Amino acid sequence: MAVIRAGIDAGKTHHHCVVIDESGRRLLSRRVANDEPELLELLTDVLALGDEVTWGIDLADGGAALVIGILLNHDQLVNYISGRAIHRASESYRGEGKTDAKDAVVISDQVRIRRDLHPLRPSDETVIDLKILTGRRIDLVADRTRTVNRLRAQLTGIFPGLERALDLTNKGPLTLLTGYQTPAAIRRLGARRLETWLRNRKVLRADQLAEVAVEAAERQHTSLPGERLTAQMVHTLAMEVMTLNEQVAGLDKLIEARFRDHRHFDVITSMPGLGIILGAEFLAATGGDMSVFGTPDRLAGFGGVAPVPRDSGKISGNLRRPQRYNRRLQRVLYTSALFSIRRSDESRRFYDRKSAEGKRHTQAVLALARRRVNVLWALLRDGRCYELTPPNTLAA
């Protein structure tokens, strides 16, 4: 039986495919357009070269989505190999040049010699939707953070006292800045009328906000250069932040509604610190199928919370943070562990114990995240929700 390996260097408009046999001899090298007819023709030609084909590809989505979908729909085994791994492996191949054809050769050869590659599997519609929704949410939150930072910089340039006094992530201060941005304008209005103006716009604790704003205005009577134009910029940026807040809130509702449709919703959200958003991001990053990882150790390594050894010669016992891991999953595991310290007595005790052992804050939280991976793994494996006392202990 002829066993062959096919490597695809994926691109946005074109892919390059190289097929080799078990000895590494090249059987096919072709550049194909990222269109279904050309990809189906490539699949037919590759299948004609051998009885068993294993594919490798350097992208798991984006421009590679169509070719991956075609291969999986035809029951082909597709392994993912990261671009970083290809870059490092290419240094051991002849020549310093970099071309799509060479990258495809490296991918196919790595598929031939490695046994630790991550297989791609079809995701259910819920997971795919959550990937799209959570990815969009991350973009919106990043846009909001940048806009808030710009707003703070502009406001500091004309009214630093008010910038220090306001929390510009809340609706009330943002509403205030859509109407009044300068000390003189706030002094002319006065605390009573400003409170009424804020109440008419449904701002909570309008009296406190008006008092803070007027007090800041009374401490600055100097008009700074460019104040009028900067005030307009502050108004525009405040409106943009409010719009982004509304978009994020609307997206959160869509994420929750879609997340509730998944079979693991109750299990994932039962973990302390894993709410709707973090739980949905965990599902989007992992796919929810723990059998893909094989063990909780591999899941922890994929999430960047498992330290790796760094020993050499007589030096042993050194550990360091891994360099290759899923950044989104690590953020979910770390942030949920951080939240659980405030919400779970068990997590707080574990964190305090690690701190007493001399661990820094980040190290203690990562250790807690690593332990929580084992718990979450077992819950998903058994299909049961989190409990302080496991069922087998109760039975004993």
C-alpha positions, -999 to +999 in steps of 0.1 A: +000+000+000+015+034-011+015+059+017+021+095+007+023+129+025+009+161+011+019+195+024+000+227+016+015+262+021-017+281+023-023+316+010-051+341+005-054+337-033-033+306-040-019+276-023+012+255-031+010+217-026+039+193-026+034+155-023+062+131-012+063+094-006+077+075+024+113+080+013+108+117+009+108+116-029+088+144-045+058+132-065+039+164-072+045+201-068+017+225-079+004+260-073-034+261-073-059+289-070-080+291-038-112+281-057-132+249-053-128+235-089-090+238-088-089+223-052-111+194-062-089+187-092-058+188-069-075+164-045-082+139-073-047+141-086-032+135-052-054+106-044-043+090-076-007+090-064-012+067-034-035+046-014-033+065+019-028+103+021-020+124+051-022+161+046-004+190+064-013+227+063+001+258+080-032+276+086-063+264+104-087+291+092-089+323+071-075+317+036-072+280+043-108+275+053-120+264+019-093+238+013-097+224+048-134+221+044-130+203+011-105+178+026-125+171+057-157+167+036-138+140+017-127+122+049-091+132+045-067+133+075-055+169+079-028+179+104-020+214+114+016+226+117+022+262+129+041+288+109+066+291+137+073+254+136+078+255+098+102+284+101+123+266+126+123+234+107+132+250+074+166+259+089+176+223+087+168+220+050+191+229+022+192+265+010+185+298+027+158+310+003+122+310+012+095+302-013+060+287-012+073+256-028+100+251-002+076+257+027+052+231+012+081+207+010+090+213+047+053+208+057+050+175+038+083+162+053+073+173+088+040+154+084+061+124+073+085+123+103+065+138+132+038+121+152+028+150+175+009+171+150-026+184+158-053+169+136-080+192+123-116+180+129-149+194+117-163+218+143-200+220+151-219+251+141-222+264+177-184+264+181-178+280+147-204+308+156-187+313+189-153+317+173-167+344+150-186+362+178-158+361+204-133+371+178-154+401+169-158+410+206-121+410+211-117+434+182-144+457+196-129+457+231-095+465+217-110+494+196-128+506+228-096+506+248-077+525+221-106+551+219-107+555+257-070+561+258-073+588+230-102+603+249-081+605+281-052+621+263-074+648+247-092+656+279-060+658+299-048+684+274-075+709+283-090+697+317-067+673+336-086+676+368-118+662+353-099+634+335-085+623+369-119+624+386-139+605+359-140+568+351-143+570+314-154+533+311-188+542+326-219+556+309-224+586+332-190+603+327-192+596+289-226+612+287-213+642+306-184+646+280-209+645+251-223+678+264-197+696+284-159+693+281-144+726+295-141+740+330-158+773+319-188+755+304-194+734+335-190+764+358-216+784+338-241+756+340-237+750+378-242+718+398-280+720+400-286+724+363-259+699+354-276+673+377-309+679+359-293+676+325-277+643+335-309+629+350-328+637+318-303+614+301-310+586+326-275+589+343-273+571+376-261+591+407-263+623+386-260+644+418-226+629+427-213+632+391-224+668+388-208+676+421-175+660+411-175+678+377-182+713+392-156+708+419-130+700+392-141+731+372-138+754+402-101+743+405-092+754+369-099+789+356-072+788+329-082+783+293-056+763+274-046+767+238-067+747+213-094+742+239-124+747+215-112+722+189-100+697+216-135+699+232-150+689+199-126+659+197-135+649+233-172+650+223-166+629+192-145+603+211-170+601+240-197+593+214-175+567+198-169+549+232-206+549+240-213+534+205-187+507+211-202+499+245-235+494+229-220+471+203-202+450+229-233+447+250-253+436+220-226+411+210-226+397+246-263+389+243-256+370+210-227+351+225-248+341+255-277+329+234-254+309+212-234+295+240-265+282+258-272+260+228-240+240+234-241+208+254-212+218+276-227+252+287-238+241+322-205+222+328-182+251+317-201+278+335-203+258+367-166+264+372-159+294+395-145+322+375-157+309+341-187+330+332-205+335+299-179+353+280-148+335+292-166+301+289-176+309+253-139+319+246-127+286+261-151+267+238-140+287+208-103+281+215-106+244+222-136+233+202-150+216+234-137+182+223-111+171+249-103+139+231-084+161+206-058+169+233-057+134+247-047+144+283-051+174+305-014+179+304-016+186+266-045+209+271-025+228+298+005+230+274-017+242+246-031+269+270+004+280+281-001+273+318+022+243+320+059+252+327+085+234+306+120+224+319+151+243+310+180+221+321+215+220+309+246+201+322+247+202+360+218+226+362+185+209+366+150+218+380+147+250+360+113+258+347+102+285+323+070+296+305+065+279+272+070+298+240+044+280+218+009+281+231-026+295+223-026+331+235-064+334+236-067+302+257-040+313+281-059+346+287-091+326+294-074+302+318-054+330+336-083+355+339-108+328+351-083+317+377-079+353+388-116+357+392-120+325+410-097+337+438-123+363+447-153+339+443-141+305+455-127+298+490-109+267+476-091+288+450-082+315+476-067+289+498-046+274+470-034+309+459-025+318+495-006+286+499+015+292+467+021+328+479+034+315+512+058+292+493+074+323+478+056+324+445+050+358+429+014+368+421+016+358+385+033+325+393+006+317+419-022+325+395-006+303+368-003+275+393-039+278+401-049+279+364-029+247+358-047+229+386-081+242+373-073+227+339-073+192+355-107+199+372-123+213+340-109+184+320-125+159+344-158+177+344-160+178+305-149+141+304-176+130+328-202+155+317-210+168+352-210+202+368-185+215+394-191+206+430-170+214+461-173+177+471-169+152+442-196+125+440-172+096+448-163+113+480-199+116+490-205+079+482-175+069+504 
